[in-house]
Amino acid sequence: MGDKGTGGSRGKGLRRLLEDWITVPGERADPSFFRAGLVMALGTLCLTLLHFVVLSGEYQGLVADALADRCASDPEGVSGAVACALAPLGRQVAWTLGCWALYVIVPALAIRFVLRRPLVDFGLSPRGFLRHLPVYLVLAIPVLGLVWWVSHSPAFLATYPFYRNPEGWLDLALWEGLYLSQFFALEFFFRGFWVHGTKDRMGILSVFAMLAPYVMIHFTKPFREALGALVAGLVLGVLSLRTRSIWGGFFIHGLVAVSMDLAALWQRGWFFGAGT
């Protein structure tokens, strides 16, 4: 009991020290100031690791090789069968796992053990989404039409789908499942952790604090998509702030992403050949 109490006191002391350090001289320590500072600093670190580690060929190659080795060593076992199914998607699996680690697990640990707040306070409650579901459905209609129009452009087809040549319907379904799970991680990080972690200090400006890094992760995409990310990030950020839920953003983001993949595959004739 004594050791546990000492550890808890040390944890509180460290947090108090950090709060005092980031507080403007002459002002009283404000928990919202500490929370916003932690979110933006940790968020920046996670994005740096995502760019230089998760998106690196070395890391993705290691995961892909591990899946291939497991498939070869035990193709009849359960884990081997799973590895064999995922082996063609090795680099995509690595990308998804990295996104979950840095977009979900690291922020969730910070929320639970540093900020000591429940995760539902960071947009995970579905109630706001269910109440506003008709709004999200209305928003999705013109967006899907825009996706179909853009899918005819050479720049779009040069970028999408990310998984260029699915080997069949199962392969496509596995990829889209990974892709959708990555969008949940993305929404939790930007519209959950970032927006709801800074709103008490910044109010509506929390959306704009999230918007800049969100748009910057699209700098490797086509120009029109990066501009679209600016608008989408702003709208989804405001909706998350107003509804206190990220599920609407996940619904729209996931719907658009999957529709972009399917539209690109349709334009390339996949459904009339390899997909049959």
LINMO-V531417 format. One record per residue. RES is the residue in one letter. PSI is psi in whole degrees, 0 to 359 (999 if undefined). D_FIRST is the distance of its C-alpha to the first C-alpha in Angstrom with 1 decimal. Layout:
# LINMO-V531417
RES:PSI:D_FIRST, RES:PSI:D_FIRST
This chain:
# LINMO-V531417
M:321:0.0, G:319:3.8, D:320:5.5, K:318:5.2, G:321:6.2, T:318:8.6, G:319:10.0, G:320:10.6, S:321:12.3, R:320:14.2, G:316:15.4, K:322:16.6, G:320:18.2, L:317:20.0, R:318:21.2, R:322:22.4, L:317:24.2, L:318:25.9, E:316:27.0, D:324:28.5, W:323:30.2, I:358:32.0, T:138:32.9, V:132:36.6, P:134:37.0, G:349:37.7, E:154:36.0, R:143:32.8, A:130:30.0, D:121:30.5, P:326:28.0, S:329:31.0, F:313:32.2, F:316:29.1, R:313:29.1, A:318:32.8, G:318:32.5, L:315:29.8, V:313:31.7, M:322:35.0, A:313:33.6, L:321:31.6, G:319:34.6, T:319:36.9, L:316:34.9, C:319:34.9, L:325:38.7, T:315:39.3, L:323:37.5, L:314:39.4, H:314:42.7, F:343:42.4, V:300:40.3, V:322:40.6, L:3:44.3, S:147:45.2, G:329:47.4, E:310:45.3, Y:313:42.2, Q:324:44.2, G:322:46.2, L:315:43.2, V:317:42.0, A:318:45.6, D:322:46.1, A:319:42.9, L:317:44.2, A:319:47.6, D:319:46.4, R:320:44.3, C:318:47.3, A:327:49.6, S:334:47.4, D:63:46.6, P:340:49.0, E:341:48.9, G:168:45.1, V:310:43.2, S:324:41.4, G:320:44.7, A:319:46.6, V:317:44.2, A:321:44.6, C:322:48.3, A:325:48.4, L:346:46.4, A:318:48.1, P:340:50.9, L:25:48.4, G:311:46.3, R:325:46.4, Q:323:45.9, V:315:42.8, A:317:41.5, W:315:42.2, T:315:40.5, L:319:37.3, G:319:37.2, C:318:37.7, W:321:34.9, A:315:32.5, L:333:33.5, Y:334:34.6, V:302:31.8, I:310:28.8, V:310:28.2, P:320:28.8, A:320:26.7, L:321:23.7, A:319:24.3, I:316:24.7, R:315:21.5, F:341:19.1, V:306:21.0, L:338:23.0, R:51:20.6, R:152:23.8, P:148:25.0, L:333:27.7, V:339:30.2, D:351:30.5, F:36:32.0, G:8:35.0, L:352:33.9, S:132:35.0, P:353:38.4, R:316:39.6, G:325:41.3, F:314:43.0, L:323:44.4, R:329:45.9, H:17:47.6, L:317:48.7, P:324:52.4, V:316:52.1, Y:324:50.6, L:319:53.3, V:319:56.0, L:328:54.6, A:331:54.6, I:304:58.3, P:330:59.8, V:318:57.2, L:322:58.2, G:320:61.8, L:321:61.1, V:315:59.4, W:321:62.5, W:314:64.7, V:333:62.8, S:348:62.6, H:354:66.3, S:144:65.7, P:323:65.8, A:321:62.8, F:313:60.7, L:339:61.9, A:342:61.2, T:323:57.5, Y:153:56.8, P:158:55.7, F:320:52.9, Y:100:53.2, R:320:56.9, N:77:58.0, P:141:56.1, E:0:57.4, G:184:57.6, W:321:56.1, L:316:52.9, D:317:52.4, L:317:53.0, A:320:50.6, L:317:47.8, W:314:48.5, E:327:48.6, G:315:45.3, L:317:43.6, Y:315:45.5, L:319:44.3, S:327:40.6, Q:325:41.0, F:329:42.3, F:314:39.3, A:317:37.2, L:314:39.7, E:320:39.7, F:319:35.9, F:308:35.8, F:307:38.7, R:347:39.2, G:286:35.5, F:311:33.1, W:310:35.7, V:308:37.5, H:343:34.7, G:343:32.4, T:352:35.0, K:326:36.9, D:331:35.0, R:326:36.1, M:348:39.4, G:223:40.7, I:337:43.6, L:346:43.5, S:327:40.4, V:318:43.0, F:330:45.0, A:325:42.0, M:328:41.4, L:317:45.2, A:306:46.0, P:329:43.6, Y:316:44.4, V:325:48.1, M:332:47.7, I:351:46.3, H:8:49.8, F:341:51.8, T:358:52.6, K:172:54.0, P:151:57.6, F:314:58.4, R:326:58.9, E:322:55.5, A:319:53.7, L:321:55.6, G:326:54.6, A:326:51.0, L:312:51.3, V:313:52.6, A:317:50.3, G:321:47.2, L:312:48.3, V:312:49.1, L:327:46.0, G:316:43.8, V:318:45.4, L:319:45.2, S:319:41.4, L:318:40.9, R:321:43.1, T:348:41.9, R:31:38.2, S:141:38.6, I:355:39.3, W:330:40.9, G:316:44.3, G:320:44.3, F:319:43.2, F:309:46.0, I:314:48.7, H:314:47.5, G:319:47.2, L:315:50.6, V:316:52.3, A:314:50.9, V:321:51.9, S:325:55.3, M:317:55.9, D:310:55.3, L:322:57.6, A:319:60.2, A:318:60.3, L:322:60.6, W:313:63.4, Q:330:65.3, R:357:65.1, G:16:66.4, W:321:63.3, F:343:63.7, F:3:67.2, G:270:66.6, A:334:63.3, G:354:61.5, T:999:63.9
